[in-house]
Amino acid sequence: MKGNQIIVLTQKHNGRILQTVAKIEVMPELVAYVDGGCLGNPGPSGIGVVINGCDSGPIRIAKWIGHQDNNVAEYVALMEALQCAVSLKARKLHVFSDSQVVVRQMTGEYTCRSPRLYSLHWTCRKLARALKFSISHVPREKNAEANRLAQSALRRRTKVEVADDVPIPPVAPVPAVSGGSVEPAAPSF
């Protein structure tokens, strides 16, 4: 059997006794394409994530993340894919990213020394330990759908700031990561 087992509990009425019946569903292995982008560096930023392998079809995420630089946006896109995979109780996730910095830092080829990226890197590594995780670099052309989602998220938000008549639900921006200690605070999870 491949993937995680998801147990769905339902109640079944049998005369005067309610019984709980367990139904087991299998979560397939997931593949994600992630991208972060910004207009200017730093500038208005958005992320795009495409997750394939779900029974219900691909999951597409496009989010505005505020005023960030490109590397922060790339890490936030990766974190979104990891959080989604963990919430789906996936056993395995393979990520494709066009950011060589993120891929090389996550594989350990590069050390993450940037104070502004360290906490994002640390959080992604912590989430990645919850499943069998792998990451590969992919050329930008092969990451077109995630790139399109990221670009649409940041441009949509930019238009909202210019034209107030476009209804877009508010999305909390990711707080800016600034200098400071390289040691992250203890996580609450």
QUIFENFEN-V774803 format. One record per backbone hydrogen bond with DSSP energy under -0.5 kcal/mol. NH is the residue of the N-H (numbers start at 1). CO is the residue of the C=O. If there is no record, write none. Layout:
# QUIFENFEN-V774803
NH_CO + NH_CO
This chain:
# QUIFENFEN-V774803
4_27 + 6_4 + 6_25 + 7_5 + 8_6 + 8_23 + 9_7 + 10_21 + 12_19 + 14_12 + 14_17 + 16_14 + 17_14 + 19_12 + 19_17 + 21_10 + 21_19 + 23_8 + 25_6 + 25_23 + 27_4 + 27_25 + 28_26 + 30_92 + 31_52 + 32_94 + 33_50 + 34_96 + 35_48 + 37_46 + 39_44 + 40_38 + 42_68 + 43_68 + 44_39 + 45_66 + 46_37 + 47_63 + 48_35 + 49_61 + 50_33 + 51_59 + 52_31 + 52_50 + 57_54 + 59_51 + 60_58 + 61_49 + 63_47 + 65_45 + 66_45 + 68_43 + 68_66 + 73_69 + 74_70 + 75_71 + 76_72 + 77_73 + 78_74 + 79_75 + 80_76 + 81_77 + 82_78 + 83_79 + 84_80 + 85_81 + 86_82 + 87_83 + 88_84 + 89_86 + 90_85 + 93_132 + 94_30 + 95_134 + 96_32 + 97_136 + 98_34 + 100_98 + 103_99 + 104_100 + 105_101 + 106_102 + 107_103 + 108_105 + 109_104 + 110_104 + 113_111 + 117_114 + 118_114 + 119_115 + 121_117 + 122_118 + 123_119 + 124_120 + 125_121 + 126_122 + 127_123 + 128_124 + 129_125 + 130_127 + 131_128 + 132_91 + 133_131 + 134_93 + 136_95 + 138_97 + 142_139 + 143_140 + 144_141 + 147_143 + 148_144 + 149_145 + 150_146 + 151_147 + 152_148 + 153_149 + 154_150 + 155_151 + 156_152 + 157_153 + 158_154 + 159_155 + 160_156 + 161_157 + 162_158 + 163_159 + 164_162 + 166_163 + 167_165 + 168_166 + 174_65 + 178_176
